[in-house]
Amino acid sequence: MEFLVGSVWAAGFAIGIAAFGCGIGQGLGLNGAMSGISRNPEAAGKIQVNMLIGLALIESLCIYALVVAMILLFVHPAIAPAVAALAGH
């Protein structure tokens, strides 16, 4: 049971770190794009397309962390008895 508790803590910690890092990365990317658009408004279309692609790639890193966290939580062999106990079966 201790391993299950450790897995839950690890999943929460991993998703927290990933969300924090992705938020910082997206904020910096958006800051750079807005600075570029304010300096050169004619290039706004190209900057915006590249910014959206970059933000999507950054967000995919957070989604990968979510997938790993879900694997830690739901593929663990001890989770079935815990879920059955919580469901009342």
C-alpha positions as CSV (number, residue, x, y, z in Angstrom):
1,M,0.0,0.0,0.0
2,E,2.9,2.3,0.6
3,F,4.0,2.0,-3.0
4,L,0.5,3.1,-4.1
5,V,0.7,6.2,-1.9
6,G,4.1,6.9,-3.3
7,S,2.8,6.5,-6.8
8,V,-0.1,9.0,-6.1
9,W,2.4,11.5,-4.7
10,A,4.8,11.1,-7.6
11,A,1.9,11.5,-10.1
12,G,0.8,14.7,-8.4
13,F,4.3,16.1,-8.1
14,A,5.0,15.3,-11.8
15,I,1.9,17.0,-13.1
16,G,2.5,20.0,-10.8
17,I,6.1,20.4,-12.1
18,A,5.0,19.9,-15.7
19,A,2.2,22.4,-15.4
20,F,4.5,25.0,-13.8
21,G,7.2,24.5,-16.5
22,C,4.7,24.6,-19.3
23,G,3.0,27.7,-17.9
24,I,6.4,29.5,-17.6
25,G,7.3,28.4,-21.2
26,Q,4.0,29.5,-22.7
27,G,4.2,32.9,-20.9
28,L,7.7,33.5,-22.2
29,G,6.7,32.5,-25.7
30,L,3.7,34.7,-25.7
31,N,5.8,37.6,-24.3
32,G,8.2,37.2,-27.2
33,A,5.5,37.1,-29.7
34,M,3.7,40.1,-28.4
35,S,7.0,42.0,-28.3
36,G,7.7,41.1,-31.9
37,I,4.2,42.0,-33.1
38,S,4.5,45.4,-31.3
39,R,7.8,46.1,-33.0
40,N,6.7,44.9,-36.5
41,P,2.9,44.9,-36.9
42,E,3.2,43.9,-40.6
43,A,4.7,40.5,-39.5
44,A,1.9,39.7,-37.1
45,G,0.5,36.9,-39.2
46,K,3.8,35.0,-39.5
47,I,4.6,35.6,-35.8
48,Q,1.1,34.4,-34.7
49,V,1.3,31.2,-36.7
50,N,4.7,30.3,-35.3
51,M,3.6,31.3,-31.8
52,L,0.6,28.9,-32.0
53,I,2.7,26.1,-33.2
54,G,5.2,26.6,-30.4
55,L,2.5,26.8,-27.8
56,A,1.0,23.6,-29.1
57,L,4.4,21.9,-28.8
58,I,4.9,23.2,-25.3
59,E,1.4,22.0,-24.3
60,S,2.1,18.6,-25.6
61,L,4.9,18.2,-23.0
62,C,2.3,18.8,-20.3
63,I,0.0,16.2,-21.9
64,Y,2.9,13.7,-21.9
65,A,3.3,14.3,-18.2
66,L,-0.4,13.8,-17.6
67,V,-0.2,10.4,-19.5
68,V,2.8,9.3,-17.4
69,A,0.9,10.4,-14.2
70,M,-2.2,8.4,-15.3
71,I,0.0,5.4,-16.0
72,L,1.5,5.7,-12.5
73,L,-2.0,5.8,-11.0
74,F,-4.1,3.4,-13.0
75,V,-1.7,0.7,-14.2
76,H,-0.5,-0.1,-10.8
77,P,-1.5,-3.7,-9.7
78,A,-2.6,-2.6,-6.2
79,I,-5.0,0.0,-7.5
80,A,-7.8,-2.6,-8.3
81,P,-8.4,-3.5,-4.6
82,A,-8.3,0.2,-3.6
83,V,-10.8,1.2,-6.3
84,A,-13.1,-1.7,-5.4
85,A,-12.9,-0.6,-1.7
86,L,-13.8,3.0,-2.6
87,A,-16.6,1.8,-4.9
88,G,-18.1,-0.3,-2.1
89,H,-17.8,-3.7,-3.9
